[in-house]
Amino acid sequence: MFGKLPGISIGAILELTDLSGRMIKYKVYDKYLVDPSNVACTSQHTNGKKEVTLITCNSNGKQRHIIKAREI
């Protein structure tokens, strides 16, 4: 499902649809790789901003791609 996620660029716009059918746009502000044991990216501290964090494994499964985006 997230196979193309590693190729996304900072500044890219993500469009997600909530359960009521409303489309919400997010702008990517950070992307990085972490080891599977590093869960710091799941922190809920966003300074009151609405954010989404997308996580998927790299091709060999030894690291995780992290994509952080804020609602615009």
All heavy atoms as TSV, in Angstrom:
chain	resi	resn	atom	element	x	y	z
A	1	MET	N	N	0.808	-1.193	0.000
A	1	MET	CA	C	0.000	0.000	0.000
A	1	MET	C	C	0.857	1.265	0.000
A	1	MET	O	O	0.507	2.244	-0.627
A	1	MET	CB	C	-0.915	-0.026	1.217
A	1	MET	CG	C	-1.831	1.132	1.303
A	1	MET	SD	S	-2.956	0.833	2.674
A	1	MET	CE	C	-3.922	2.274	2.575
A	2	PHE	N	N	1.979	1.249	0.709
A	2	PHE	CA	C	2.850	2.424	0.791
A	2	PHE	C	C	4.133	2.222	-0.010
A	2	PHE	O	O	5.149	2.832	0.280
A	2	PHE	CB	C	3.208	2.728	2.243
A	2	PHE	CG	C	2.077	3.302	3.051
A	2	PHE	CD1	C	2.002	3.044	4.408
A	2	PHE	CD2	C	1.098	4.097	2.484
A	2	PHE	CE1	C	0.974	3.583	5.179
A	2	PHE	CE2	C	0.068	4.627	3.233
A	2	PHE	CZ	C	0.007	4.368	4.582
A	3	GLY	N	N	4.111	1.376	-1.022
A	3	GLY	CA	C	5.303	1.054	-1.788
A	3	GLY	C	C	6.019	2.247	-2.396
A	3	GLY	O	O	7.232	2.248	-2.518
A	4	LYS	N	N	5.280	3.293	-2.774
A	4	LYS	CA	C	5.896	4.469	-3.389
A	4	LYS	C	C	6.246	5.551	-2.363
A	4	LYS	O	O	6.801	6.577	-2.715
A	4	LYS	CB	C	4.971	5.045	-4.458
A	4	LYS	CG	C	4.778	4.103	-5.626
A	4	LYS	CD	C	3.938	4.716	-6.712
A	4	LYS	CE	C	3.787	3.711	-7.855
A	4	LYS	NZ	N	3.053	4.271	-8.972
A	5	LEU	N	N	5.930	5.309	-1.112
A	5	LEU	CA	C	6.162	6.295	-0.070
A	5	LEU	C	C	7.613	6.764	0.035
A	5	LEU	O	O	7.856	7.964	0.197
A	5	LEU	CB	C	5.691	5.734	1.271
A	5	LEU	CG	C	5.515	6.710	2.406
A	5	LEU	CD1	C	4.503	7.783	2.067
A	5	LEU	CD2	C	5.087	5.973	3.666
A	6	PRO	N	N	8.612	5.894	-0.089
A	6	PRO	CA	C	9.996	6.367	0.017
A	6	PRO	C	C	10.366	7.423	-1.030
A	6	PRO	O	O	11.269	8.228	-0.805
A	6	PRO	CB	C	10.832	5.097	-0.184
A	6	PRO	CG	C	9.921	3.997	0.262
A	6	PRO	CD	C	8.542	4.435	-0.168
A	7	GLY	N	N	9.679	7.475	-2.146
A	7	GLY	CA	C	9.991	8.436	-3.196
A	7	GLY	C	C	9.323	9.792	-3.024
A	7	GLY	O	O	9.551	10.693	-3.826
A	8	ILE	N	N	8.501	9.961	-2.005
A	8	ILE	CA	C	7.802	11.228	-1.801
A	8	ILE	C	C	8.803	12.311	-1.386
A	8	ILE	O	O	9.784	12.027	-0.714
A	8	ILE	CB	C	6.667	11.066	-0.767
A	8	ILE	CG1	C	5.652	12.174	-0.913
A	8	ILE	CG2	C	7.208	10.995	0.642
A	8	ILE	CD1	C	4.355	11.905	-0.177
A	9	SER	N	N	8.546	13.535	-1.801
A	9	SER	CA	C	9.460	14.646	-1.520
A	9	SER	C	C	8.914	15.550	-0.429
A	9	SER	O	O	7.697	15.678	-0.264
A	9	SER	CB	C	9.658	15.504	-2.773
A	9	SER	OG	O	10.179	14.735	-3.823
A	10	ILE	N	N	9.811	16.187	0.295
A	10	ILE	CA	C	9.398	17.221	1.239
A	10	ILE	C	C	8.700	18.312	0.434
A	10	ILE	O	O	9.150	18.690	-0.640
A	10	ILE	CB	C	10.599	17.756	2.030
A	10	ILE	CG1	C	11.093	16.657	2.983
A	10	ILE	CG2	C	10.240	19.032	2.794
A	10	ILE	CD1	C	12.283	17.015	3.823
A	11	GLY	N	N	7.567	18.775	0.941
A	11	GLY	CA	C	6.761	19.757	0.232
A	11	GLY	C	C	5.618	19.136	-0.555
A	11	GLY	O	O	4.721	19.839	-0.998
A	12	ALA	N	N	5.640	17.811	-0.727
A	12	ALA	CA	C	4.552	17.127	-1.444
A	12	ALA	C	C	3.251	17.260	-0.658
A	12	ALA	O	O	3.257	17.373	0.568
A	12	ALA	CB	C	4.896	15.655	-1.651
A	13	ILE	N	N	2.140	17.228	-1.367
A	13	ILE	CA	C	0.824	17.319	-0.756
A	13	ILE	C	C	0.188	15.930	-0.714
A	13	ILE	O	O	0.132	15.234	-1.723
A	13	ILE	CB	C	-0.094	18.292	-1.537
A	13	ILE	CG1	C	0.561	19.665	-1.659
A	13	ILE	CG2	C	-1.477	18.367	-0.898
A	13	ILE	CD1	C	0.844	20.364	-0.356
A	14	LEU	N	N	-0.278	15.541	0.470
A	14	LEU	CA	C	-1.001	14.284	0.656
A	14	LEU	C	C	-2.475	14.612	0.816
A	14	LEU	O	O	-2.822	15.578	1.506
A	14	LEU	CB	C	-0.527	13.572	1.923
A	14	LEU	CG	C	0.965	13.313	2.070
A	14	LEU	CD1	C	1.262	12.695	3.432
A	14	LEU	CD2	C	1.461	12.422	0.958
A	15	GLU	N	N	-3.336	13.856	0.196
A	15	GLU	CA	C	-4.776	14.053	0.328
A	15	GLU	C	C	-5.382	12.799	0.939
A	15	GLU	O	O	-5.289	11.719	0.366
A	15	GLU	CB	C	-5.402	14.343	-1.031
A	15	GLU	CG	C	-4.907	15.631	-1.656
A	15	GLU	CD	C	-5.490	15.887	-3.035
A	15	GLU	OE1	O	-6.049	14.952	-3.642
A	15	GLU	OE2	O	-5.374	17.023	-3.514
A	16	LEU	N	N	-5.979	12.965	2.111
A	16	LEU	CA	C	-6.611	11.853	2.808
A	16	LEU	C	C	-8.089	12.170	2.994
A	16	LEU	O	O	-8.458	13.323	3.220
A	16	LEU	CB	C	-5.960	11.638	4.176
A	16	LEU	CG	C	-4.454	11.356	4.158
A	16	LEU	CD1	C	-3.915	11.273	5.573
A	16	LEU	CD2	C	-4.162	10.083	3.408
A	17	THR	N	N	-8.919	11.167	2.927
A	17	THR	CA	C	-10.357	11.346	3.108
A	17	THR	C	C	-10.767	10.747	4.446
A	17	THR	O	O	-10.449	9.586	4.726
A	17	THR	CB	C	-11.131	10.658	1.961
A	17	THR	OG1	O	-10.661	11.190	0.718
A	17	THR	CG2	C	-12.614	10.910	2.087
A	18	ASP	N	N	-11.469	11.562	5.272
A	18	ASP	CA	C	-11.908	11.055	6.566
A	18	ASP	C	C	-13.194	10.239	6.409
A	18	ASP	O	O	-13.731	10.094	5.302
A	18	ASP	CB	C	-12.033	12.184	7.600
A	18	ASP	CG	C	-13.166	13.151	7.323
A	18	ASP	OD1	O	-14.031	12.866	6.470
A	18	ASP	OD2	O	-13.194	14.216	7.979
A	19	LEU	N	N	-13.705	9.717	7.509
A	19	LEU	CA	C	-14.870	8.838	7.458
A	19	LEU	C	C	-16.142	9.537	6.999
A	19	LEU	O	O	-17.079	8.886	6.543
A	19	LEU	CB	C	-15.098	8.190	8.826
A	19	LEU	CG	C	-13.997	7.220	9.260
A	19	LEU	CD1	C	-14.262	6.731	10.678
A	19	LEU	CD2	C	-13.898	6.054	8.310
A	20	SER	N	N	-16.180	10.866	7.093
A	20	SER	CA	C	-17.365	11.595	6.637
A	20	SER	C	C	-17.262	11.991	5.167
A	20	SER	O	O	-18.150	12.636	4.625
A	20	SER	CB	C	-17.596	12.835	7.499
A	20	SER	OG	O	-16.541	13.764	7.309
A	21	GLY	N	N	-16.149	11.619	4.506
A	21	GLY	CA	C	-15.964	11.927	3.097
A	21	GLY	C	C	-15.252	13.241	2.833
A	21	GLY	O	O	-15.069	13.625	1.683
A	22	ARG	N	N	-14.843	13.949	3.888
A	22	ARG	CA	C	-14.142	15.223	3.737
A	22	ARG	C	C	-12.682	14.957	3.397
A	22	ARG	O	O	-12.013	14.159	4.055
A	22	ARG	CB	C	-14.235	16.025	5.032
A	22	ARG	CG	C	-13.597	17.392	4.950
A	22	ARG	CD	C	-13.760	18.129	6.267
A	22	ARG	NE	N	-12.830	17.581	7.241
A	22	ARG	CZ	C	-11.951	18.292	7.924
A	22	ARG	NH1	N	-11.897	19.594	7.790
A	22	ARG	NH2	N	-11.140	17.715	8.771
A	23	MET	N	N	-12.172	15.622	2.343
A	23	MET	CA	C	-10.771	15.479	1.969
A	23	MET	C	C	-9.939	16.467	2.788
A	23	MET	O	O	-10.263	17.640	2.873
A	23	MET	CB	C	-10.537	15.747	0.491
A	23	MET	CG	C	-9.077	15.509	0.108
A	23	MET	SD	S	-8.621	16.020	-1.545
A	23	MET	CE	C	-9.842	15.234	-2.529
A	24	ILE	N	N	-8.865	15.951	3.382
A	24	ILE	CA	C	-7.967	16.773	4.183
A	24	ILE	C	C	-6.599	16.736	3.515
A	24	ILE	O	O	-6.105	15.662	3.157
A	24	ILE	CB	C	-7.871	16.239	5.620
A	24	ILE	CG1	C	-9.279	16.137	6.230
A	24	ILE	CG2	C	-6.977	17.133	6.463
A	24	ILE	CD1	C	-9.341	15.355	7.505
A	25	LYS	N	N	-5.992	17.914	3.337
A	25	LYS	CA	C	-4.677	17.997	2.700
A	25	LYS	C	C	-3.595	18.216	3.750
A	25	LYS	O	O	-3.772	18.985	4.696
A	25	LYS	CB	C	-4.652	19.137	1.684
A	25	LYS	CG	C	-5.537	18.879	0.486
A	25	LYS	CD	C	-5.389	19.967	-0.550
A	25	LYS	CE	C	-6.292	19.658	-1.741
A	25	LYS	NZ	N	-6.068	20.578	-2.849
A	26	TYR	N	N	-2.489	17.523	3.540
A	26	TYR	CA	C	-1.326	17.619	4.412
A	26	TYR	C	C	-0.096	17.887	3.548
A	26	TYR	O	O	-0.005	17.378	2.428
A	26	TYR	CB	C	-1.101	16.312	5.175
A	26	TYR	CG	C	-2.198	15.945	6.132
A	26	TYR	CD1	C	-3.328	15.269	5.696
A	26	TYR	CD2	C	-2.100	16.264	7.476
A	26	TYR	CE1	C	-4.347	14.917	6.573
A	26	TYR	CE2	C	-3.112	15.923	8.364
A	26	TYR	CZ	C	-4.221	15.248	7.904
A	26	TYR	OH	O	-5.231	14.905	8.764
A	27	LYS	N	N	0.844	18.656	4.089
A	27	LYS	CA	C	2.091	18.950	3.382
A	27	LYS	C	C	3.242	18.263	4.105
A	27	LYS	O	O	3.420	18.432	5.320
A	27	LYS	CB	C	2.321	20.457	3.324
A	27	LYS	CG	C	3.514	20.849	2.488
A	27	LYS	CD	C	3.582	22.360	2.368
A	27	LYS	CE	C	4.715	22.787	1.462
A	27	LYS	NZ	N	4.741	24.258	1.329
A	28	VAL	N	N	4.041	17.485	3.360
A	28	VAL	CA	C	5.171	16.754	3.929
A	28	VAL	C	C	6.240	17.755	4.370
A	28	VAL	O	O	6.657	18.613	3.602
A	28	VAL	CB	C	5.763	15.758	2.906
A	28	VAL	CG1	C	7.020	15.092	3.455
A	28	VAL	CG2	C	4.714	14.719	2.507
A	29	TYR	N	N	6.658	17.630	5.649
A	29	TYR	CA	C	7.701	18.519	6.163
A	29	TYR	C	C	8.961	17.785	6.611
A	29	TYR	O	O	9.994	18.405	6.846
A	29	TYR	CB	C	7.164	19.396	7.310
A	29	TYR	CG	C	6.920	18.668	8.610
A	29	TYR	CD1	C	7.938	18.520	9.555
A	29	TYR	CD2	C	5.675	18.138	8.902
A	29	TYR	CE1	C	7.705	17.865	10.752
A	29	TYR	CE2	C	5.434	17.490	10.094
A	29	TYR	CZ	C	6.464	17.357	11.013
A	29	TYR	OH	O	6.233	16.703	12.199
A	30	ASP	N	N	8.902	16.445	6.694
A	30	ASP	CA	C	10.093	15.702	7.101
A	30	ASP	C	C	9.983	14.273	6.610
A	30	ASP	O	O	8.878	13.735	6.465
A	30	ASP	CB	C	10.231	15.716	8.621
A	30	ASP	CG	C	11.637	15.399	9.117
A	30	ASP	OD1	O	12.558	15.266	8.279
A	30	ASP	OD2	O	11.826	15.302	10.346
A	31	LYS	N	N	11.113	13.649	6.346
A	31	LYS	CA	C	11.179	12.228	5.998
A	31	LYS	C	C	12.544	11.714	6.403
A	31	LYS	O	O	13.543	12.421	6.294
A	31	LYS	CB	C	10.889	11.986	4.514
A	31	LYS	CG	C	11.882	12.599	3.555
A	31	LYS	CD	C	11.501	12.370	2.110
A	31	LYS	CE	C	12.104	11.103	1.599
A	31	LYS	NZ	N	11.894	10.857	0.179
A	32	TYR	N	N	12.561	10.483	6.923
A	32	TYR	CA	C	13.823	9.918	7.392
A	32	TYR	C	C	13.672	8.411	7.590
A	32	TYR	O	O	12.558	7.876	7.541
A	32	TYR	CB	C	14.290	10.602	8.679
A	32	TYR	CG	C	13.257	10.676	9.777
A	32	TYR	CD1	C	13.194	9.700	10.761
A	32	TYR	CD2	C	12.340	11.721	9.838
A	32	TYR	CE1	C	12.258	9.764	11.776
A	32	TYR	CE2	C	11.401	11.794	10.844
A	32	TYR	CZ	C	11.362	10.812	11.819
A	32	TYR	OH	O	10.427	10.881	12.812
A	33	LEU	N	N	14.785	7.738	7.823
A	33	LEU	CA	C	14.823	6.300	8.096
A	33	LEU	C	C	15.138	6.069	9.565
A	33	LEU	O	O	15.923	6.821	10.159
A	33	LEU	CB	C	15.905	5.614	7.265
A	33	LEU	CG	C	15.624	5.390	5.784
A	33	LEU	CD1	C	16.891	4.951	5.071
A	33	LEU	CD2	C	14.528	4.359	5.592
A	34	VAL	N	N	14.535	5.031	10.155
A	34	VAL	CA	C	14.848	4.646	11.530
A	34	VAL	C	C	14.934	3.130	11.611
A	34	VAL	O	O	14.427	2.414	10.741
A	34	VAL	CB	C	13.779	5.145	12.540
A	34	VAL	CG1	C	13.719	6.650	12.575
A	34	VAL	CG2	C	12.421	4.546	12.267
A	35	ASP	N	N	15.561	2.653	12.681
A	35	ASP	CA	C	15.556	1.223	12.962
A	35	ASP	C	C	14.170	0.851	13.492
A	35	ASP	O	O	13.477	1.691	14.094
A	35	ASP	CB	C	16.618	0.885	14.004
A	35	ASP	CG	C	18.032	1.021	13.441
A	35	ASP	OD1	O	18.213	0.774	12.238
A	35	ASP	OD2	O	18.937	1.386	14.211
A	36	PRO	N	N	13.744	-0.388	13.315
A	36	PRO	CA	C	12.409	-0.801	13.753
A	36	PRO	C	C	12.144	-0.576	15.245
A	36	PRO	O	O	11.007	-0.358	15.648
A	36	PRO	CB	C	12.354	-2.289	13.419
A	36	PRO	CG	C	13.332	-2.458	12.314
A	36	PRO	CD	C	14.431	-1.459	12.589
A	37	SER	N	N	13.176	-0.586	16.060
A	37	SER	CA	C	12.989	-0.400	17.507
A	37	SER	C	C	12.807	1.072	17.896
A	37	SER	O	O	12.399	1.371	19.013
A	37	SER	CB	C	14.185	-0.977	18.268
A	37	SER	OG	O	15.375	-0.299	17.875
A	38	ASN	N	N	13.070	1.992	16.982
A	38	ASN	CA	C	12.948	3.426	17.263
A	38	ASN	C	C	11.484	3.844	17.054
A	38	ASN	O	O	11.003	3.905	15.935
A	38	ASN	CB	C	13.862	4.218	16.338
A	38	ASN	CG	C	13.846	5.701	16.604
A	38	ASN	OD1	O	12.917	6.243	17.190
A	38	ASN	ND2	N	14.886	6.380	16.162
A	39	VAL	N	N	10.795	4.146	18.140
A	39	VAL	CA	C	9.385	4.516	18.056
A	39	VAL	C	C	9.153	6.004	18.348
A	39	VAL	O	O	8.012	6.435	18.509
A	39	VAL	CB	C	8.517	3.639	18.987
A	39	VAL	CG1	C	8.546	2.192	18.535
A	39	VAL	CG2	C	8.968	3.774	20.431
A	40	ALA	N	N	10.204	6.794	18.401
A	40	ALA	CA	C	10.081	8.228	18.701
A	40	ALA	C	C	9.167	8.940	17.705
A	40	ALA	O	O	8.500	9.908	18.055
A	40	ALA	CB	C	11.459	8.884	18.724
A	41	CYS	N	N	9.100	8.463	16.476
A	41	CYS	CA	C	8.278	9.101	15.446
A	41	CYS	C	C	6.793	9.002	15.743
A	41	CYS	O	O	5.991	9.707	15.135
A	41	CYS	CB	C	8.570	8.503	14.076
A	41	CYS	SG	S	8.056	6.784	13.922
A	42	THR	N	N	6.392	8.156	16.675
A	42	THR	CA	C	4.977	8.000	16.998
A	42	THR	C	C	4.515	8.944	18.109
A	42	THR	O	O	3.370	8.868	18.551
A	42	THR	CB	C	4.661	6.550	17.403
A	42	THR	OG1	O	5.410	6.221	18.572
A	42	THR	CG2	C	4.989	5.584	16.273
A	43	SER	N	N	5.365	9.853	18.520
A	43	SER	CA	C	5.016	10.824	19.562
A	43	SER	C	C	3.794	11.638	19.156
A	43	SER	O	O	3.627	12.003	18.000
A	43	SER	CB	C	6.196	11.764	19.804
A	43	SER	OG	O	5.790	12.869	20.591
A	44	GLN	N	N	2.950	11.931	20.114
A	44	GLN	CA	C	1.744	12.722	19.875
A	44	GLN	C	C	1.973	14.212	20.134
A	44	GLN	O	O	1.034	14.993	20.096
A	44	GLN	CB	C	0.607	12.213	20.771
A	44	GLN	CG	C	0.207	10.782	20.478
A	44	GLN	CD	C	-0.397	10.621	19.090
A	44	GLN	OE1	O	-1.320	11.328	18.733
A	44	GLN	NE2	N	0.133	9.702	18.308
A	45	HIS	N	N	3.208	14.623	20.391
A	45	HIS	CA	C	3.527	16.029	20.669
A	45	HIS	C	C	3.661	16.791	19.352
A	45	HIS	O	O	4.652	16.662	18.650
A	45	HIS	CB	C	4.813	16.131	21.490
A	45	HIS	CG	C	4.714	15.411	22.798
A	45	HIS	ND1	N	4.017	15.922	23.864
A	45	HIS	CD2	C	5.192	14.220	23.191
A	45	HIS	CE1	C	4.078	15.073	24.870
A	45	HIS	NE2	N	4.781	14.025	24.492
A	46	THR	N	N	2.635	17.570	19.017
A	46	THR	CA	C	2.611	18.288	17.732
A	46	THR	C	C	2.410	19.789	17.912
A	46	THR	O	O	2.128	20.482	16.946
A	46	THR	CB	C	1.495	17.740	16.827
A	46	THR	OG1	O	0.236	17.989	17.476
A	46	THR	CG2	C	1.671	16.254	16.545
A	47	ASN	N	N	2.521	20.281	19.145
A	47	ASN	CA	C	2.305	21.701	19.428
A	47	ASN	C	C	0.939	22.175	18.932
A	47	ASN	O	O	0.805	23.277	18.413
A	47	ASN	CB	C	3.424	22.555	18.849
A	47	ASN	CG	C	4.754	22.275	19.512
A	47	ASN	OD1	O	4.812	22.079	20.721
A	47	ASN	ND2	N	5.817	22.231	18.733
A	48	GLY	N	N	-0.067	21.322	19.048
A	48	GLY	CA	C	-1.424	21.684	18.670
A	48	GLY	C	C	-1.722	21.629	17.183
A	48	GLY	O	O	-2.833	21.909	16.756
A	49	LYS	N	N	-0.741	21.265	16.362
A	49	LYS	CA	C	-0.951	21.174	14.917
A	49	LYS	C	C	-1.442	19.783	14.556
A	49	LYS	O	O	-1.065	18.795	15.181
A	49	LYS	CB	C	0.343	21.488	14.180
A	49	LYS	CG	C	0.817	22.900	14.427
A	49	LYS	CD	C	2.131	23.164	13.770
A	49	LYS	CE	C	2.558	24.595	14.096
A	49	LYS	NZ	N	3.889	24.881	13.674
A	50	LYS	N	N	-2.306	19.705	13.545
A	50	LYS	CA	C	-2.800	18.412	13.080
A	50	LYS	C	C	-1.775	17.816	12.130
A	50	LYS	O	O	-1.405	18.446	11.141
A	50	LYS	CB	C	-4.151	18.567	12.402
A	50	LYS	CG	C	-5.232	18.991	13.363
A	50	LYS	CD	C	-6.563	19.090	12.683
A	50	LYS	CE	C	-7.615	19.529	13.684
A	50	LYS	NZ	N	-8.931	19.661	13.057
A	51	GLU	N	N	-1.315	16.623	12.463
A	51	GLU	CA	C	-0.280	15.959	11.678
A	51	GLU	C	C	-0.660	14.522	11.381
A	51	GLU	O	O	-1.505	13.933	12.054
A	51	GLU	CB	C	1.056	15.963	12.433
A	51	GLU	CG	C	1.624	17.331	12.664
A	51	GLU	CD	C	3.045	17.296	13.196
A	51	GLU	OE1	O	3.603	16.192	13.390
A	51	GLU	OE2	O	3.591	18.379	13.410
A	52	VAL	N	N	0.008	13.970	10.389
A	52	VAL	CA	C	-0.095	12.558	10.068
A	52	VAL	C	C	1.332	12.024	9.914
A	52	VAL	O	O	2.215	12.723	9.417
A	52	VAL	CB	C	-0.938	12.317	8.785
A	52	VAL	CG1	C	-0.295	12.914	7.568
A	52	VAL	CG2	C	-1.216	10.852	8.584
A	53	THR	N	N	1.549	10.809	10.409
A	53	THR	CA	C	2.836	10.130	10.262
A	53	THR	C	C	2.591	8.836	9.508
A	53	THR	O	O	1.764	8.017	9.927
A	53	THR	CB	C	3.464	9.818	11.632
A	53	THR	OG1	O	3.639	11.041	12.360
A	53	THR	CG2	C	4.813	9.126	11.477
A	54	LEU	N	N	3.267	8.662	8.400
A	54	LEU	CA	C	3.158	7.442	7.606
A	54	LEU	C	C	4.443	6.647	7.778
A	54	LEU	O	O	5.537	7.213	7.720
A	54	LEU	CB	C	2.926	7.786	6.136
A	54	LEU	CG	C	1.716	8.672	5.850
A	54	LEU	CD1	C	1.666	9.015	4.366
A	54	LEU	CD2	C	0.434	7.999	6.278
A	55	ILE	N	N	4.302	5.348	7.984
A	55	ILE	CA	C	5.453	4.490	8.253
A	55	ILE	C	C	5.364	3.247	7.376
A	55	ILE	O	O	4.316	2.618	7.292
A	55	ILE	CB	C	5.478	4.054	9.730
A	55	ILE	CG1	C	5.463	5.277	10.652
A	55	ILE	CG2	C	6.693	3.164	10.006
A	55	ILE	CD1	C	5.228	4.939	12.110
A	56	THR	N	N	6.483	2.902	6.738
A	56	THR	CA	C	6.560	1.650	5.981
A	56	THR	C	C	8.000	1.144	6.046
A	56	THR	O	O	8.919	1.889	6.357
A	56	THR	CB	C	6.104	1.854	4.516
A	56	THR	OG1	O	5.924	0.578	3.898
A	56	THR	CG2	C	7.078	2.682	3.711
A	57	CYS	N	N	8.191	-0.147	5.787
A	57	CYS	CA	C	9.552	-0.695	5.822
A	57	CYS	C	C	10.286	-0.411	4.517
A	57	CYS	O	O	9.659	-0.198	3.489
A	57	CYS	CB	C	9.576	-2.194	6.019
A	57	CYS	SG	S	8.133	-3.045	6.424
A	58	ASN	N	N	11.623	-0.432	4.600
A	58	ASN	CA	C	12.400	-0.323	3.367
A	58	ASN	C	C	12.391	-1.684	2.674
A	58	ASN	O	O	11.777	-2.633	3.162
A	58	ASN	CB	C	13.814	0.212	3.636
A	58	ASN	CG	C	14.681	-0.752	4.412
A	58	ASN	OD1	O	14.210	-1.739	4.964
A	58	ASN	ND2	N	15.960	-0.469	4.473
A	59	SER	N	N	13.047	-1.779	1.541
A	59	SER	CA	C	12.938	-2.983	0.713
A	59	SER	C	C	13.453	-4.255	1.386
A	59	SER	O	O	12.971	-5.339	1.096
A	59	SER	CB	C	13.651	-2.776	-0.624
A	59	SER	OG	O	15.014	-2.484	-0.400
A	60	ASN	N	N	14.414	-4.134	2.300
A	60	ASN	CA	C	14.915	-5.343	2.958
A	60	ASN	C	C	14.333	-5.529	4.359
A	60	ASN	O	O	14.676	-6.481	5.047
A	60	ASN	CB	C	16.447	-5.357	3.004
A	60	ASN	CG	C	17.027	-4.218	3.821
A	60	ASN	OD1	O	16.325	-3.550	4.575
A	60	ASN	ND2	N	18.318	-3.993	3.665
A	61	GLY	N	N	13.445	-4.620	4.792
A	61	GLY	CA	C	12.763	-4.757	6.074
A	61	GLY	C	C	13.604	-4.428	7.286
A	61	GLY	O	O	13.158	-4.614	8.407
A	62	LYS	N	N	14.819	-3.915	7.086
A	62	LYS	CA	C	15.704	-3.650	8.223
A	62	LYS	C	C	15.572	-2.240	8.778
A	62	LYS	O	O	16.082	-1.952	9.855
A	62	LYS	CB	C	17.152	-3.919	7.837
A	62	LYS	CG	C	17.392	-5.395	7.551
A	62	LYS	CD	C	18.825	-5.690	7.304
A	62	LYS	CE	C	18.992	-7.194	7.078
A	62	LYS	NZ	N	20.365	-7.576	6.906
A	63	GLN	N	N	14.901	-1.350	8.052
A	63	GLN	CA	C	14.662	0.009	8.529
A	63	GLN	C	C	13.248	0.424	8.153
A	63	GLN	O	O	12.578	-0.238	7.364
A	63	GLN	CB	C	15.675	0.983	7.934
A	63	GLN	CG	C	17.075	0.808	8.500
A	63	GLN	CD	C	17.985	1.921	8.051
A	63	GLN	OE1	O	18.133	2.148	6.858
A	63	GLN	NE2	N	18.581	2.615	9.001
A	64	ARG	N	N	12.808	1.542	8.735
A	64	ARG	CA	C	11.481	2.070	8.463
A	64	ARG	C	C	11.589	3.457	7.846
A	64	ARG	O	O	12.372	4.283	8.307
A	64	ARG	CB	C	10.638	2.182	9.745
A	64	ARG	CG	C	10.513	0.893	10.531
A	64	ARG	CD	C	9.652	-0.129	9.797
A	64	ARG	NE	N	9.494	-1.329	10.579
A	64	ARG	CZ	C	10.135	-2.470	10.356
A	64	ARG	NH1	N	10.995	-2.552	9.367
A	64	ARG	NH2	N	9.920	-3.519	11.104
A	65	HIS	N	N	10.806	3.705	6.794
A	65	HIS	CA	C	10.688	5.044	6.201
A	65	HIS	C	C	9.620	5.784	7.000
A	65	HIS	O	O	8.510	5.259	7.173
A	65	HIS	CB	C	10.250	4.971	4.732
A	65	HIS	CG	C	11.300	4.466	3.809
A	65	HIS	ND1	N	12.285	5.276	3.307
A	65	HIS	CD2	C	11.501	3.243	3.302
A	65	HIS	CE1	C	13.064	4.565	2.519
A	65	HIS	NE2	N	12.615	3.324	2.490
A	66	ILE	N	N	9.936	6.983	7.450
A	66	ILE	CA	C	9.005	7.815	8.203
A	66	ILE	C	C	8.717	9.055	7.374
A	66	ILE	O	O	9.642	9.731	6.923
A	66	ILE	CB	C	9.594	8.240	9.560
A	66	ILE	CG1	C	10.138	7.037	10.337
A	66	ILE	CG2	C	8.574	9.056	10.357
A	66	ILE	CD1	C	9.139	5.977	10.670
A	67	ILE	N	N	7.436	9.369	7.164
A	67	ILE	CA	C	7.003	10.567	6.470
A	67	ILE	C	C	6.105	11.348	7.417
A	67	ILE	O	O	5.107	10.807	7.908
A	67	ILE	CB	C	6.207	10.234	5.172
A	67	ILE	CG1	C	6.998	9.320	4.251
A	67	ILE	CG2	C	5.756	11.512	4.478
A	67	ILE	CD1	C	8.258	9.899	3.693
A	68	LYS	N	N	6.463	12.608	7.699
A	68	LYS	CA	C	5.677	13.463	8.600
A	68	LYS	C	C	5.066	14.585	7.769
A	68	LYS	O	O	5.757	15.205	6.960
A	68	LYS	CB	C	6.564	14.069	9.688
A	68	LYS	CG	C	7.363	13.065	10.499
A	68	LYS	CD	C	6.542	12.388	11.527
A	68	LYS	CE	C	6.599	13.081	12.841
A	68	LYS	NZ	N	5.774	12.454	13.858
A	69	ALA	N	N	3.768	14.850	7.970
A	69	ALA	CA	C	3.084	15.902	7.213
A	69	ALA	C	C	2.114	16.637	8.138
A	69	ALA	O	O	1.543	16.045	9.056
A	69	ALA	CB	C	2.337	15.296	6.031
A	70	ARG	N	N	1.931	17.950	7.876
A	70	ARG	CA	C	1.012	18.789	8.637
A	70	ARG	C	C	-0.177	19.190	7.780
A	70	ARG	O	O	-0.020	19.452	6.580
A	70	ARG	CB	C	1.708	20.055	9.102
A	70	ARG	CG	C	2.662	19.829	10.224
A	70	ARG	CD	C	3.143	21.151	10.837
A	70	ARG	NE	N	4.151	20.834	11.828
A	70	ARG	CZ	C	5.443	21.034	11.658
A	70	ARG	NH1	N	5.885	21.593	10.556
A	70	ARG	NH2	N	6.294	20.716	12.604
A	71	GLU	N	N	-1.341	19.317	8.423
A	71	GLU	CA	C	-2.535	19.751	7.717
A	71	GLU	C	C	-2.351	21.175	7.205
A	71	GLU	O	O	-1.777	22.026	7.874
A	71	GLU	CB	C	-3.755	19.713	8.646
A	71	GLU	CG	C	-5.050	20.021	7.930
A	71	GLU	CD	C	-6.258	19.891	8.829
A	71	GLU	OE1	O	-6.133	19.727	10.055
A	71	GLU	OE2	O	-7.373	19.956	8.276
A	72	ILE	N	N	-2.820	21.410	5.961
A	72	ILE	CA	C	-2.736	22.769	5.389
A	72	ILE	C	C	-4.131	23.296	5.107
A	72	ILE	O	O	-5.092	22.562	5.122
A	72	ILE	CB	C	-1.893	22.805	4.094
A	72	ILE	CG1	C	-2.371	21.759	3.087
A	72	ILE	CG2	C	-0.442	22.572	4.428
A	72	ILE	CD1	C	-1.703	21.859	1.730
